[in-house]
Amino acid sequence: MAAPERRIFVLVLDSLGVGALPDAADFGDEGAHTLDHLVQAAGGLDAPRLLQLGLGNIEGVTGLPRESAPQGAFGRCLETSPGKDTSTGHWEMMGCPLDAPFPVFPDGFPASILDPFLAQTGLPGVLCNAPASGTAVIDELAAEHIRTGKVIVYTSADSVFQVAAHEEHFGLERLYEVCQVAREILRPYGLGRVIARPFVGQEGSYKRTYNRKDYSLLPPTDTALDLLTKAGVPVVAVGKISDIFAGRGVSESHHTEGNQDGMQKTIELARSAKGEFETGFLFLNLVDFDMLYGHRRDSVGYRRALEQFDVQLVELEKHLRPADLVILCADHGNDPTHMQTTDHTREYTPVVVAGPAVRHGAELGTRKTMADIGATVCEAFDVVLPGAGKSFLGEALTS
């Protein structure tokens, strides 16, 4: 059966959690609520389209006014996988929940990892080798990195091996090569991602760039991306999506330099001429919410980014065709007022659906898993559903 002529846009508002999950205390995140708390701390939110669609009507959201006649479908998702990181959230979203958490290294990486890493790369050593804030560790160690040639290796509460190096003094391609070596060494350990963290600048003014690359493990089972691709449905990845899925199940990928660039590329694809993006699934990650504002505990910046997104969302909707759908969601939380750490927070994630055929005011409730999003995308194209998740397509549409 041929896939219906429609486009589905899944836009991940990276880290926009909507309240602590029942097990949040087990992760040190009791009481977290990214959306409510950033709105309270920043003094409000001027995002009329998000409110019209029903963002403030989601169960557990109290920091925004409820819309009396919402123009979208809305609900929230429970994360069933035992984690609160990027890979866990995106994989579950696309029908591949995890039974066990990725390994983490709260005490840094042992010699069994670092010794072969240094031997195979020829590096003179590493700096830091501990959990750290990416911006802080660069400010602290960049000068020594440039002077010695040692790379900055750090981790977090997530399953990540992050390598920071100066683009000009160390070399961008060399950084990528070093990270590829690390990826192979860490594969048997099951670590989720090796992340290249390039930066530029001089002492007192170092700045990370958008030339970041994530080297991910492959998901252990087929995801919605694989199922769609096998059925001949184009899968367009925008932002770091392709990296998160190690390129599997992706038809084409578009690099972005932040939220506004990602939304602009998505808008351009939505209004493109016949044949460029006539049908298919577009999957976008808006990384700035998490990277620039959640991790940096910047509520005001987070608010501004949501308001900028709101304007671009209106522009995207102008180019939707009758059967198109836009699904807004998140992969985890990152409450900017949760000051114990700068890590992600274990939260429910929102789901808001917009489009010409969406039933206004449809309450999707609390979904039992984030995998319902991938199941919905697959059903929209008459593709076999992933092994996890229940589609809400029928609940969200007028007919």
N, C-alpha and C positions, 0 to 999 in steps of 0.2 A: 504494500500500500504506500502510495506517495505521501510524503509529509505535507501537512497543510501549509499554505502560503501565508506564513505569519512570522513575526520576529518576537523573540522573548529577550528582554534586557534584564539581567539580574545585576543589580548595583549593590556592592558590598560596602556599606558605610563602616569601614574597618574600626571596630572597638565600640560601637554605639550600643552598649548594653542597656537593658531596661529593667534592671532589678536583680538582686541576688537570688541565685538558685537555692533550692532547699538544702543542698550540701555545701553552700558557699563557705561556711565556717571551717570545713575540712581543708579549705584552700587559703584560710586566713582572710576571707573576703566577706565576712558577715556584714550586712548593712550596705554593701556597695550598690550604687545605682548611677551609672554613668550619665544618662540623660537628665534625670531629675537634678542631680547634684551639680552638673555643669551649668544648667540653666539657673539654679539658685545662686551659685557662686558668681556667675557672669552677669547677673541682673536681668535675666529674661532671654527671649529668643524671638527674633523677627523673621519667621519663616512661614509665611502665610500658606504656601502651597502644601507643605508638610502637615500643617494643622488641618487644612481643608480635606486632605486625604485620610486623616484619622490618626495621626501619630499620637496625639494627646488622648485618644480614646482607648489606647491599648491598656489592658488590665495591668495595674501596678504603676502606671505613669500618673503622677500627681503634680508634677512641676509645670505642666502645660495645660491650657484650657481644653475642655472637651468640645468637639464640634457637634452642633445639634443635628446637622444633616451631612455626615461625611460623604465625600465623593469617591472614596476608595474602599477597598477591603482591608482589614487590619487584624492583627493578632500578635502572638509572641511564640517563640520556639524554646523548648527545653533542650539543652545539650546533654545527650546521653553518654557521650564518650568521656572518659576520665581525664579531662585536661581543659586548658583555657588558652591554647596557643593557636597560631595562624593555621598550621597544617591540620590540626585536629578539627577545627571549626569548618574549614573549607571542605575537607574530605567528607565529614559527616553531612554537610549541606548537600553534597552531590551523591549521597547514598552509600557512603563507606564509613560508618561509625567504627570506632576502635574499642576493643575489649580491654586493653591494657594501655597505660600511659606511656608516652615516649620517655626514655631515660633522661635524667637531668644530672648536672654536675655541680652541685652547690659548693663544692670545695675546689673547683677548678679541674683541669684535665690531668690525668695521671701520666707518669713516664711512659707507660705502655702505649699511649697515644702520641705524646709529644716527641719521644725519641725517634720513631719512624717518620714523623712529620718533618722534623729537622733534617734527618738523614736524606730523605727523598727530595726535599726542596733546596737543600744546601744553605738554608738560612742560618745565621749565627746565633739565633735564639729567639725567644718570645718575651714580650712584656705583659704584665698584669696577670694573666691566667687565673681569673677569678670572676665571679658575678659582678657586673658593673653597669652603670649608665653609659650608653655609647657616647654621648656628647661629653660627659664629664671625663671619661677615660682618655678621649682624644685630647682634650684640653690639657690634661695632666701629663700625658706621655708622648705627645706628638714630637716634641723637640728631641727627646731621647731616641725615638723611632728613626727620625731623619738622620741623627748623628751616628747611630749604631747599625742601622739596617735591620734591626730586629722588628718583627711585626707585632702589633698589639692584638693579642688573643683574649677574648672575654666571652662570658656566657651570661645567662639570666635565669629566671625561673622557668623559662621555656627550654625545650630540647634543641639548643643551638650552639654551634661553634662559630663565633664571629671573628673575622679577621679584618682589622682596620689598617689601612696603609695610605700614604700620601700618593695621589695620582701622579704627580710630577716627579717627586724624588724617588719613589719606589717603582712606579709604572702600573698603569691600569691593567694591561694584559698580563703582566707578571702576577698581579694580585689574583686575577681570575685563575691562572695556572696553579698558584699555591692552594687556592680553595678547592680546585678539582682534585688535587692530591689528597687534601684533608677529607674530601667526600669519600674517596675510596677507602681510606684508612678507617673511617668511622662507620662505614656501611655495616660491618659485622656487629657493631655495638647497637645498631638500631636508632642512632641519633637522627632526629627529624630533619634538621637543615644545617648546612654550612652556608654562612652568609658573608659575602664580600662587602665590606663597608669602606668604600673609598672616600677620601676627603681631600680638600684643597686649602690653601691659605697659608698664613704665617702666624707666628706665635702671637697669641692674643686675639686672633681672628680666624681660627680654623672652622671649616664648614663642611659637613657631609654633603655629597652630591647624589644625584638621582641615577648614577651609574652602578648602584647596588645591584648585586645578583644573588639569588637564592638557589642553592644546589640541594634539592630535596630528594628524599627517598621516594620510590614509586609507591602509590597507594597499594595495599595488599590485595584488593579486589577491584573489579571493574567499577568505574564511577559512571554517573550520568553522562559525563563527557565522552567516555569510551562507547557507551551504548548509542549515543546520538551520532557520533562519527561513523560507527559501523553501519548505521542505518542510512548514511548519506546526508545527514543534517549538518550543515556547516557550523563549526564551533569557533567563535572569534573571541580570543582572550585579550583583554586590555589591562595594562598594568602588570602586576607581578603574578597574575593568575597562572600563566604557563609555567613559571618557575615552581609554584606550589605543587603542581601536578607533574613535575619533571617532564613537561612537554607532551605527556601522553593524552590522547583524546582531543588535541587542539589542532584545528585546521590552519589557523593563522594567528599571529600574535603581534600586538602593537605595544611598543615601549612607551611609557609615559613619564613625565616629569611633574608629578604631583596631581592633586585632585582636579584643579581647573583644567589642566591639560588632558587628563583622562576623560573628563566630561566633554570637553570640546571634541576630542577624537570620536567619542561615542555619538555626539550630535551629528558630526560630519558623516558617520556611517549611516545613521538613521535617515538622513536626507539625501543619501547618495543616489546616483542614477541607477536605473534598472540594471541588474546584473552584478552590482558591487556587493550589496547586502540585501538581496531580495527576500530571502528567507533564512532562518537560522537562529542560533542562540548566541547572544553576546554576553560575556561574563566579565565584569569590571570590578577591580578592587581599588578603593579610594583610600590610599595608604596614609595620607597626611593626618586624618583624624587620629590615628593611632600613633604614628611616628613623631609628628610634630607637636601634638597637643595632649594626647592621653599620657604618653610616657613622660612628657616634660611637665605634666601637671599644670597645663595652661588652659584654664576654663574659658577665659576671654577669647583666646585664639580658637578654641574648639567652637565656641558660639559663632565667631565670624566665619569659620569654614562651613558650618551648617547653613548659615545665611547665604553664602556664596553658592553652595550647592543648590539651595532652594531656587535661586534665580535660574541656574542652568537646567534644573529639572523642568521648569516651566518651558524653557526653550526646547528641550528634548521632546516633551509631550506634543509640541506643535507639529512634529514630524511623524507621529505615530499613525499607522494605518488601522483600518477597522478591527482587525484581528490581533493587533500587537498588544503585548503586555509588558509592563515595567514592574519588577519585583524589587523592593528595597529591603535590605536585610543587614545583618552583621555577623561576624564570626566569633566574637567574644566581647567582653567588656574591658574598659580601661578607665575606671573612675578617676577623674583628675583631682578629686578631693580625698582620695584614699591614700593617705600620706605615709603609711608605714613603709612602702616600697614604691618603685616606679614600674611595677609589673602589671600585667593584665589582671582583670578581675573576673571571677566566675559568676556569670549573669545569664538571665534570659536574653534572647536576642529578638529584635522586632521583625515583623514581616508586614509590609504595606504593599498593596497591589493597586496599580493604576492602569488605565487604558480605556479606550472607547467602549469596550464590551464589559467592563467590570461593573458588578452590581453594587450600587452605592450603599454604603453602610453595612456591607456584609461583615459579620463578626466571625473571624476564623478561630477565635478562642486561643487556648494554650495548646500548641501542637506538641505531641509527645516526643518529637525529635526534629532537629534541623533538617534531617533527610527528606522531610516533606517538600522542601523547596525543589530538590532535584527530581523527585517523583512528579511534581507538578509540571516541571519543564518537559520531562519525557512524555507525559500524557498529552501535553499540548501539541506534540508532534507525532502522536500515535506510535510512540516507540515503547518497547518493553520497559517496564519500570525497574529501577535498581532493586537490590535485595533488601533494602531498608527504606522506610518512608511511605507515607500515604498522601496521595495527591489531594490538594484543595482546589483544583481547577473548577470543579463543578460548583463548589461553594462560592467561588469568587466571581463567576460569570453570570450574566443576566439570563443566559439560556444554554 
